[in-house]
Amino acid sequence: MAAALAAAAGLGFGIPGIFGLRHFAQTGDVWTLAGFPTYGSGPFENIGLETNTPLLAGFVVVCVAEVGLAAALWRGGPKSTTWSHSLLPVELAYWSGFALPFGFLFGIGRTALLLARPNPSSAA
């Protein structure tokens, strides 16, 4: 389930992120989806960090990493939990800065599931 949450967040934010990045790079304007600005007009701008191509590209890279994390979690990779916990602060920064509340739900859910699962090395 943690893998599914990581995949949902990575794809759900990453695919629009690619379109938003492309649109911003071509026009200099934040792309809108269903009447809402994607990855603009949020807390980043409130603190003076205007939406720009490197910021959007960084978010897309984080989303790609999250899809990779989903694959590692699905396979049960030995470092996948550590990777998940390491990626979370970067995700939180972007989710906060772009005002993406569903990101928090995915992140909290993924983290709770990983913390609740039994530790395979303790079974003997």
Secondary structure, DSSP 8 states (H G I E B T S, - for coil): -HHHHHHHHHHHHHHHHHHHHHHHHHHSS--EETTEESS-SSHHHHTT----HHHHHHHHHHHHHHHHHHHHHHHT-TTHHHHHHHHHHHHHHHHHHTT-HHHHHHHHHHHHHHHHS--GGG--
